Amino acid sequence: MRKLLRNISRMVKENLALIRSTITYHKIKLFYPRVKLGQNVRFYGPIQLRISGTATVHIGDNVTFRSSTSYNFVGINRPVSIYVGDQATLEIGHNCGFSGTAIFVTSSIHVGSYSNFGGNSSLWDTDFHPLDYRLRRVQLEGTRTSPIKIGEDVFIGANVLILKGVTIGPRSIVGAGSVVSKAIPADQIWAGNPAQFIRYIQSAPIDYNANSSQLEVLPA
Ligand SMILES: CC(C)(COP(=O)(O)OP(=O)(O)OC[C@H]1O[C@@H](n2cnc3c(N)ncnc32)[C@H](O)[C@@H]1OP(=O)(O)O)[C@@H](O)C(=O)NCCC(=O)NCCS
């Protein structure tokens, strides 16, 4: 009996989450015409958006945004937030996942398909303030900004900070809590502050059976 009640309660919660996600999806379509959303984009929990009227935002199919620990028990401590400024561009490919991620774009950020961002990770393509103290006193002009480019199948650990100008090659991994300030080539693990090379990744060859959607890992 208890098991049945638990299952019912879980089903109700899942369906409510889906309904809320669908509402958010349509609200974004209505209020943010600059945002092009793909099919089946899911929003678990509230998302904070600030998108300039001159920005370009493309989000691919099957992208998931998780904004609360109710939807990911890694310990998300803030909602996903996305700021895209004047003339700036944010492109997110298909099948990506973000948990409590802060994305701040003043020039451009590109994220390749199948990339995942761990709890409370951040992508900032700007320093936010000028380095010259005299400019800092009076204005934000003179702030350095540089595009971020993340390849496909990249895995970013929890609490990672990716700074302006960084590129990360396909399939690479960044360890939890790292601060990434330099380019990371493809197929490598980097970690630490500042993030440094840890080792190469060797993926076993796989056979993709398109009919069953199963991945079969072949002996190396
Ligand atoms: C990056 C990671 C996948 C690497 O795992 P691994 O290949 O098993 O690495 P190891 O534990 O063998 O560590 C290899 C070296 O890297 C260091 N290292 C690993 N992760 C690190 C990190 N996050 N920060 C700093 N150094 C790290 C280790 O101390 C070790 O250093 P040493 O060779 O000097 O002893 C793993 O450490 C990690 O960060 N996992 C967390 C993933 C995560 O955040 N998931 C998302 C949750 S939402």
Ligand as a Chemical Component Dictionary entry (heavy atoms), coordinates in Angstrom:
data_LIG
# 
_chem_comp.id                   LIG 
_chem_comp.type                 NON-POLYMER 
_chem_comp.pdbx_formal_charge   0 
_chem_comp.three_letter_code    LIG 
# 
loop_
_chem_comp_atom.comp_id 
_chem_comp_atom.atom_id 
_chem_comp_atom.alt_atom_id 
_chem_comp_atom.type_symbol 
_chem_comp_atom.charge 
_chem_comp_atom.model_Cartn_x 
_chem_comp_atom.model_Cartn_y 
_chem_comp_atom.model_Cartn_z 
_chem_comp_atom.pdbx_ordinal 
LIG C1  C1  C 0 37.264 15.091 -13.350 1  
LIG C2  C2  C 0 36.915 13.716 -12.782 2  
LIG C3  C3  C 0 35.789 13.093 -13.611 3  
LIG C4  C4  C 0 38.207 12.906 -12.957 4  
LIG O1  O1  O 0 38.036 11.658 -12.356 5  
LIG P1  P1  P 0 39.232 10.574 -12.413 6  
LIG O2  O2  O 0 39.656 10.347 -13.820 7  
LIG O3  O3  O 0 38.761 9.411  -11.631 8  
LIG O4  O4  O 0 40.415 11.334 -11.728 9  
LIG P2  P2  P 0 41.290 10.888 -10.479 10 
LIG O5  O5  O 0 40.449 10.855 -9.261  11 
LIG O6  O6  O 0 42.068 9.667  -10.878 12 
LIG O7  O7  O 0 42.300 12.111 -10.350 13 
LIG C5  C5  C 0 43.408 12.311 -11.216 14 
LIG C6  C6  C 0 44.176 13.523 -10.714 15 
LIG O8  O8  O 0 43.355 14.689 -10.930 16 
LIG C7  C7  C 0 43.092 15.376 -9.710  17 
LIG N1  N1  N 0 41.698 15.825 -9.745  18 
LIG C8  C8  C 0 40.609 15.092 -10.059 19 
LIG N2  N2  N 0 39.510 15.836 -9.998  20 
LIG C9  C9  C 0 39.906 17.075 -9.628  21 
LIG C10 C10 C 0 39.227 18.279 -9.387  22 
LIG N3  N3  N 0 37.898 18.355 -9.539  23 
LIG N4  N4  N 0 39.930 19.350 -9.034  24 
LIG C11 C11 C 0 41.275 19.287 -8.900  25 
LIG N5  N5  N 0 41.994 18.157 -9.110  26 
LIG C12 C12 C 0 41.310 17.069 -9.469  27 
LIG C13 C13 C 0 43.323 14.332 -8.638  28 
LIG O9  O9  O 0 43.650 14.911 -7.416  29 
LIG C14 C14 C 0 44.451 13.516 -9.223  30 
LIG O10 O10 O 0 45.657 14.228 -9.038  31 
LIG P3  P3  P 0 47.077 13.448 -8.850  32 
LIG O11 O11 O 0 47.290 12.697 -10.133 33 
LIG O12 O12 O 0 48.063 14.569 -8.637  34 
LIG O13 O13 O 0 46.888 12.548 -7.697  35 
LIG C15 C15 C 0 36.451 13.771 -11.319 36 
LIG O14 O14 O 0 37.551 14.042 -10.481 37 
LIG C16 C16 C 0 35.396 14.827 -11.019 38 
LIG O15 O15 O 0 35.644 16.028 -10.895 39 
LIG N6  N6  N 0 34.170 14.329 -10.856 40 
LIG C17 C17 C 0 33.025 15.178 -10.492 41 
LIG C18 C18 C 0 32.110 15.273 -11.650 42 
LIG C19 C19 C 0 30.975 16.238 -11.419 43 
LIG O16 O16 O 0 31.116 17.332 -10.932 44 
LIG N7  N7  N 0 29.803 15.805 -11.906 45 
LIG C20 C20 C 0 28.651 16.661 -12.078 46 
LIG C21 C21 C 0 27.737 16.672 -10.930 47 
LIG S1  S1  S 0 26.369 17.702 -11.296 48 
# 
loop_
_chem_comp_bond.comp_id 
_chem_comp_bond.atom_id_1 
_chem_comp_bond.atom_id_2 
_chem_comp_bond.value_order 
_chem_comp_bond.pdbx_ordinal 
LIG C1  C2  SING 1  
LIG C2  C3  SING 2  
LIG C2  C4  SING 3  
LIG C2  C15 SING 4  
LIG C4  O1  SING 5  
LIG O1  P1  SING 6  
LIG P1  O2  DOUB 7  
LIG P1  O3  SING 8  
LIG P1  O4  SING 9  
LIG O4  P2  SING 10 
LIG P2  O5  DOUB 11 
LIG P2  O6  SING 12 
LIG P2  O7  SING 13 
LIG O7  C5  SING 14 
LIG C5  C6  SING 15 
LIG C6  O8  SING 16 
LIG C6  C14 SING 17 
LIG O8  C7  SING 18 
LIG C7  N1  SING 19 
LIG C7  C13 SING 20 
LIG N1  C8  SING 21 
LIG N1  C12 SING 22 
LIG C8  N2  DOUB 23 
LIG N2  C9  SING 24 
LIG C9  C10 SING 25 
LIG C9  C12 DOUB 26 
LIG C10 N3  SING 27 
LIG C10 N4  DOUB 28 
LIG N4  C11 SING 29 
LIG C11 N5  DOUB 30 
LIG N5  C12 SING 31 
LIG C13 O9  SING 32 
LIG C13 C14 SING 33 
LIG C14 O10 SING 34 
LIG O10 P3  SING 35 
LIG P3  O11 DOUB 36 
LIG P3  O12 SING 37 
LIG P3  O13 SING 38 
LIG C15 O14 SING 39 
LIG C15 C16 SING 40 
LIG C16 O15 DOUB 41 
LIG C16 N6  SING 42 
LIG N6  C17 SING 43 
LIG C17 C18 SING 44 
LIG C18 C19 SING 45 
LIG C19 O16 DOUB 46 
LIG C19 N7  SING 47 
LIG N7  C20 SING 48 
LIG C20 C21 SING 49 
LIG C21 S1  SING 50 
# 
